[in-house]
Amino acid sequence: MRTIGVIGSGMISSQLARLAFAAGYNVIMSNSRLSDTLSELVAELGESHG
């Protein structure tokens, strides 16, 4: 599986994550805040393509 890492969780980074995930990429994200701030985006995308 192809993987892309994204630093940041702003509007552009989140959209990049959505597009990459939809294209079949495994997406890894990080930001400078607590990891629970990414929970909404993770819930939206799902945990994996399985």
VMD Tcl script that builds the backbone (N, CA, C; Angstrom):
set m [mol new atoms 150]
animate dup $m
set s [atomselect $m all]
$s set {name element resname resid chain x y z} {
  {N N MET 1 A 0.842 -1.180 0.000}
  {CA C MET 1 A 0.000 0.000 0.000}
  {C C MET 1 A 0.886 1.242 0.000}
  {N N ARG 2 A 0.494 2.215 -0.733}
  {CA C ARG 2 A 1.210 3.492 -0.772}
  {C C ARG 2 A 0.835 4.312 0.460}
  {N N THR 3 A 1.805 5.037 0.981}
  {CA C THR 3 A 1.588 5.827 2.190}
  {C C THR 3 A 2.031 7.261 1.958}
  {N N ILE 4 A 1.263 8.192 2.495}
  {CA C ILE 4 A 1.629 9.602 2.461}
  {C C ILE 4 A 1.541 10.135 3.887}
  {N N GLY 5 A 2.523 10.927 4.276}
  {CA C GLY 5 A 2.524 11.566 5.583}
  {C C GLY 5 A 2.220 13.044 5.426}
  {N N VAL 6 A 1.369 13.563 6.288}
  {CA C VAL 6 A 0.963 14.965 6.222}
  {C C VAL 6 A 1.234 15.603 7.580}
  {N N ILE 7 A 1.953 16.704 7.573}
  {CA C ILE 7 A 2.213 17.448 8.801}
  {C C ILE 7 A 1.267 18.641 8.811}
  {N N GLY 8 A 0.470 18.719 9.847}
  {CA C GLY 8 A -0.518 19.780 9.965}
  {C C GLY 8 A -1.906 19.234 9.719}
  {N N SER 9 A -2.900 19.940 10.235}
  {CA C SER 9 A -4.276 19.462 10.058}
  {C C SER 9 A -5.225 20.600 9.712}
  {N N GLY 10 A -4.688 21.605 9.070}
  {CA C GLY 10 A -5.512 22.729 8.634}
  {C C GLY 10 A -6.370 22.361 7.441}
  {N N MET 11 A -6.985 23.355 6.861}
  {CA C MET 11 A -7.912 23.119 5.749}
  {C C MET 11 A -7.236 22.454 4.550}
  {N N ILE 12 A -6.066 22.932 4.172}
  {CA C ILE 12 A -5.375 22.377 3.007}
  {C C ILE 12 A -4.864 20.974 3.302}
  {N N SER 13 A -4.239 20.779 4.452}
  {CA C SER 13 A -3.724 19.460 4.819}
  {C C SER 13 A -4.839 18.442 4.945}
  {N N SER 14 A -5.946 18.833 5.529}
  {CA C SER 14 A -7.080 17.927 5.675}
  {C C SER 14 A -7.645 17.531 4.315}
  {N N GLN 15 A -7.735 18.489 3.420}
  {CA C GLN 15 A -8.240 18.182 2.079}
  {C C GLN 15 A -7.273 17.271 1.338}
  {N N LEU 16 A -5.981 17.511 1.476}
  {CA C LEU 16 A -4.976 16.640 0.874}
  {C C LEU 16 A -5.131 15.219 1.416}
  {N N ALA 17 A -5.348 15.083 2.712}
  {CA C ALA 17 A -5.546 13.766 3.327}
  {C C ALA 17 A -6.791 13.086 2.757}
  {N N ARG 18 A -7.876 13.830 2.611}
  {CA C ARG 18 A -9.108 13.268 2.049}
  {C C ARG 18 A -8.888 12.755 0.632}
  {N N LEU 19 A -8.231 13.558 -0.189}
  {CA C LEU 19 A -7.985 13.178 -1.582}
  {C C LEU 19 A -7.057 11.973 -1.678}
  {N N ALA 20 A -6.006 11.975 -0.881}
  {CA C ALA 20 A -5.066 10.848 -0.894}
  {C C ALA 20 A -5.754 9.569 -0.435}
  {N N PHE 21 A -6.547 9.658 0.622}
  {CA C PHE 21 A -7.269 8.491 1.138}
  {C C PHE 21 A -8.236 7.957 0.092}
  {N N ALA 22 A -8.955 8.853 -0.564}
  {CA C ALA 22 A -9.897 8.449 -1.606}
  {C C ALA 22 A -9.190 7.784 -2.782}
  {N N ALA 23 A -7.931 8.166 -3.009}
  {CA C ALA 23 A -7.151 7.588 -4.103}
  {C C ALA 23 A -6.467 6.283 -3.700}
  {N N GLY 24 A -6.700 5.834 -2.456}
  {CA C GLY 24 A -6.161 4.556 -2.033}
  {C C GLY 24 A -4.884 4.605 -1.214}
  {N N TYR 25 A -4.448 5.793 -0.847}
  {CA C TYR 25 A -3.241 5.924 -0.040}
  {C C TYR 25 A -3.538 5.663 1.432}
  {N N ASN 26 A -2.571 5.119 2.135}
  {CA C ASN 26 A -2.596 5.065 3.584}
  {C C ASN 26 A -2.113 6.440 4.037}
  {N N VAL 27 A -2.875 7.139 4.857}
  {CA C VAL 27 A -2.545 8.507 5.246}
  {C C VAL 27 A -2.145 8.548 6.722}
  {N N ILE 28 A -0.989 9.132 6.987}
  {CA C ILE 28 A -0.514 9.336 8.350}
  {C C ILE 28 A -0.434 10.840 8.568}
  {N N MET 29 A -1.079 11.317 9.632}
  {CA C MET 29 A -1.104 12.759 9.905}
  {C C MET 29 A -0.538 13.050 11.281}
  {N N SER 30 A 0.044 14.222 11.404}
  {CA C SER 30 A 0.489 14.700 12.708}
  {C C SER 30 A 0.286 16.206 12.754}
  {N N ASN 31 A 0.266 16.727 13.959}
  {CA C ASN 31 A 0.177 18.171 14.130}
  {C C ASN 31 A 0.863 18.551 15.430}
  {N N SER 32 A 0.929 19.821 15.725}
  {CA C SER 32 A 1.624 20.280 16.927}
  {C C SER 32 A 0.735 20.258 18.161}
  {N N ARG 33 A -0.544 19.965 17.965}
  {CA C ARG 33 A -1.469 19.882 19.089}
  {C C ARG 33 A -1.644 18.418 19.494}
  {N N LEU 34 A -2.507 18.159 20.437}
  {CA C LEU 34 A -2.758 16.796 20.882}
  {C C LEU 34 A -3.361 15.963 19.756}
  {N N SER 35 A -3.070 14.676 19.747}
  {CA C SER 35 A -3.552 13.812 18.670}
  {C C SER 35 A -5.070 13.721 18.624}
  {N N ASP 36 A -5.751 13.956 19.750}
  {CA C ASP 36 A -7.215 13.876 19.727}
  {C C ASP 36 A -7.844 14.990 18.891}
  {N N THR 37 A -7.067 16.011 18.535}
  {CA C THR 37 A -7.595 17.066 17.670}
  {C C THR 37 A -7.773 16.566 16.233}
  {N N LEU 38 A -7.226 15.403 15.929}
  {CA C LEU 38 A -7.383 14.803 14.609}
  {C C LEU 38 A -8.547 13.804 14.567}
  {N N SER 39 A -9.208 13.593 15.685}
  {CA C SER 39 A -10.219 12.537 15.769}
  {C C SER 39 A -11.394 12.744 14.812}
  {N N GLU 40 A -11.827 13.971 14.601}
  {CA C GLU 40 A -12.934 14.209 13.663}
  {C C GLU 40 A -12.555 13.810 12.251}
  {N N LEU 41 A -11.342 14.173 11.825}
  {CA C LEU 41 A -10.896 13.827 10.484}
  {C C LEU 41 A -10.737 12.317 10.343}
  {N N VAL 42 A -10.187 11.672 11.348}
  {CA C VAL 42 A -10.027 10.208 11.315}
  {C C VAL 42 A -11.400 9.541 11.225}
  {N N ALA 43 A -12.349 10.026 12.001}
  {CA C ALA 43 A -13.694 9.463 11.972}
  {C C ALA 43 A -14.335 9.643 10.595}
  {N N GLU 44 A -14.082 10.783 9.983}
  {CA C GLU 44 A -14.631 11.055 8.657}
  {C C GLU 44 A -14.047 10.114 7.613}
  {N N LEU 45 A -12.727 9.917 7.672}
  {CA C LEU 45 A -12.050 9.088 6.677}
  {C C LEU 45 A -12.224 7.605 6.939}
  {N N GLY 46 A -12.316 7.209 8.182}
  {CA C GLY 46 A -12.312 5.796 8.531}
  {C C GLY 46 A -10.900 5.418 8.941}
  {N N GLU 47 A -10.729 4.274 9.541}
  {CA C GLU 47 A -9.421 3.915 10.061}
  {C C GLU 47 A -8.511 3.278 9.020}
  {N N SER 48 A -9.068 2.560 8.052}
  {CA C SER 48 A -8.211 1.966 7.027}
  {C C SER 48 A -9.066 1.500 5.859}
  {N N HIS 49 A -8.388 1.217 4.772}
  {CA C HIS 49 A -9.067 0.658 3.608}
  {C C HIS 49 A -9.264 -0.843 3.769}
  {N N GLY 50 A -8.558 -1.430 4.777}
  {CA C GLY 50 A -8.709 -2.846 5.083}
  {C C GLY 50 A -8.212 -3.689 3.984}
}
mol reanalyze $m
mol bondsrecalc $m
mol representation Tube
mol addrep $m
